[in-house]
Amino acid sequence: YTWARDDRPARLEAALSAPEIDFDRVQAVAKAVLGDTAFDWPREGALSLKIARALVAGVEAKQAEVEMRGDANGFEIARLAVADFGGATLAVKGRIDAAARSPRGALTLEVDARALDGIVALVEKIAPATGEQLRRSAARLTPLTLRAALGLDPAAAGNIAAKLKLDGRAGTLRMQAEASAMGDTVTRGIFAALAAAKLELNSRLEGDDGRALIELAGLDRFLTAEKRPARLTLAAKGPLDGDLAVEAQFAAGTANIAGKGTVRLGERANAAAELNLKLTNASLHAPRPAAPGRPAEPLPASLTAGLALRDGMLRLTEVTGTVAGASVRGQLALGLQQQPVSIDGDIELGALDLPVAIGAAIGMPAQGERAAASGASANASALWPAEPFEQPLPSLNGQVAVKAARVALTPKLAARDVRGTVQFGQGQLSLQDIEGGIAGGRVSAELTLLRRADGIGARTRVRLVGANAAELLPGDGSLSGRLRLDVTAEGTGMSPVALMGSLAGGGSFTLESAGLARIDPAAFENIVRAVDQGLPIDAIRIRDRVDAALARGSLGITSAEGAISISEGQARVSNPTVRAQRADLAANGSVNLIDGALDARLILFAAGGAAAAAETRPEIGIVLRGPVDTPKRTTEVAALASWLALRAVEQQSKKLDVLEGRAPPVQPAATAPSGDPTAAKVPSAAKPKSAAPPAAAERLSPLPAPIDVHPAATPRAPRAQSGAAAPPPSQAQSPPPAPARPRSLLDLLFGN
């Protein structure tokens, strides 16, 4: 090796023949010996290599032969061949003559590869990002057959005219490209002239599998494609060291992606672009991974947007279109040169699935096939996976204002006209100042998610005002009314199920102008009437009759209020104050936040009245257990049956009291005062008045008339023989009749 000096460039001359050599170790030894010594790229020299086995970039190369030389008049590759370089065969030959004012010559390249391990390893050494992308697509690009020809022809005014033609096959893909470039070799060397040449490129890639084409273009992180014929075209025109006018199009079936604008090539920090993008019937990757055993569900999208890249800032402007049937509008800016990446924007959505969006942001693990196929409340894993969170929170810094016409919270519940701010920080994601309409009321909420050493931490607060309980709560809308709610909760967990189980907090609720369906307080009157009419006091018959009676109406509730406590994965409501109409109601219940199971008990008390037995009130128990949206309802009537039996005993006792004369007697009417105290009116000998009839509830069916048995007649006394005349009948003083003796039950039945 000869260093450059004066007007002579650096020169290298080498001749090596060996059965085996490790170029990686040679490079390491040379670097250790020479240290930071600078070497210029040799512009002159000769190289002759013949090696049976060599190791380059960790890949074995067999039967490598190189014969090439170069100087100021040009260079010649007599032979550059590798029989096997990691599964690929390479051959290069040609000559470029630079002695004339305008260089001329030709080079050819042939590649036949059954595997790309060697080529990928070599590219990774030179361009790591390109090598990584090539490695991911290598399986679809083999076997590879490539033929390329470069020709240099003289042009006017000392310029160089280069033409490149390329064709071949890569797996199922067919490649074809033609390019021409015009460069100035008067003021620049041949390589500098080619680097600054004016380029005109037309290329075309076709294949029977659009997935391979997507991977090769590096779009597989954003787009999906089916296994169907696809085509990718690229046209570019302009200076390689300036702004290139480009136009690209990808088509697969009905999907079409097109871009048109200008691109400036260079290092990442200096690269720039201004493009107009249009996506028609494209399929975007879903933000959340699919469950094992289930196919991924892409998001159909049709969008237009402006893309601008300058000074490391990527901007998407005037975004308009639809994604998954929902409209999308807005703008977004990403600072690619900052760590973490900065973000700022304003997005307006027609619809948003909030659980899916949050799950994608925090790395919610995909549910297994069995869990996905089961019901949402069948087991804990169906609702909240037990696997750890799969990925950290996005490494972004900034905020995005979001508006959404509809935000899905559950499959049956959605909020309307929602607005808020998504804030990103180091290991933090926050939804702040969320406001919107829900179930006819208003909602405001906050949610903060943090990446901690012990998992994902969550902190939230939700406020509801004037929401319709029938629309808001899960189930069939049995509970109606206007609901006010204020709840806070906080927890931490390594997995979703652990996070839900750790939640702790509480709040309060108020329900006004409410109603509870299928709880008719008139059921008590109906069941009492049925028993009086002969319904046996049997638990099964009573329950059937009570269920039918309860279903006839609803319980009006003026207001209800109480406290909510959250701990150990349970949300509980205990002894709320309920102001019901025509009855009283007591309630207790809980919802398991892990598996979505409801466990509640309601007790309905009848209002007090004259028919109450032993100064007690009848009650009906209602138990709700099972999935919160479809709980099983069970009516408990044991207490009611006992009350009815006690009432029957009391009623029978009253009847016996009446029959046996132990009922309180009716007080006689007071006599009118007179001037002669001895002239009290004697009660008429008429038939004594019967006692007042018993109450309607105590009446008996009429008994048979008692047998009328009269005592024998008293013999008259003989007339007096004396002449004294008997007093006239009108003047005879009859004694007052004796008071009637109370008749016993036997007297009433048998007439004695």
Secondary structure, DSSP 8 states (H G I E B T S, - for coil): -B--BTTB--EEEEEEEEEEEEHHHHHHHHHHHHTT-------EEEEEEEEEEEEETTEEEEEEEEEEEEETTEEEEEEEEEEEESSEEEEEEEEEE-SSSS-EEEEEEEEEES--HHHHHHHHHH-HHHHHHHHHHGGGG-SEEEEEEEEEEE-GGGEEEEEEEEEEEETTEEEEEEEEEEEE-SSS-HHHHHHT-EEEEEEEEEES-HHHHHHHTT-TTTB---SS-EEEEEEEEEETTSEEEEEEEEEETTEEEEEEEEEE-SSTTT-EEEEEEEEEEEEE--SS---TTS----EEEEEEEEEEEETTEEEEEEEEEEETTEEEEEEEEEETTSSSEEEEEEEEES-EEHHHHHHHHHT-----HHHHHS-TTTSHHHHS--S---S----EEEEEEEEEEEEESSSS-EEEEEEEEEEEETTEEEEEEEEEEETTEEEEEEEEEEEETTEEEEEEEEEEEEEEHHHHSSSSS-EEEEEEEEEEEEEEESSHHHHHHT-EEEEEEEEEEEEEET--TTHHHHHHHHHHTT----HHHHHHHHHHHHTT-EEEEEEEEEEEEEETTEEEEES-EEEESSEEEEEEEEEETTTTEEEEEEEEEE---TT-STT---EEEEEEEEETTS-EEEEE-HHHHHHHHHHHHHHHHHHHHHHTT-S-----------SSTT------SS---------GGG-----------------------SS-----GGG-------------HHHHHH--
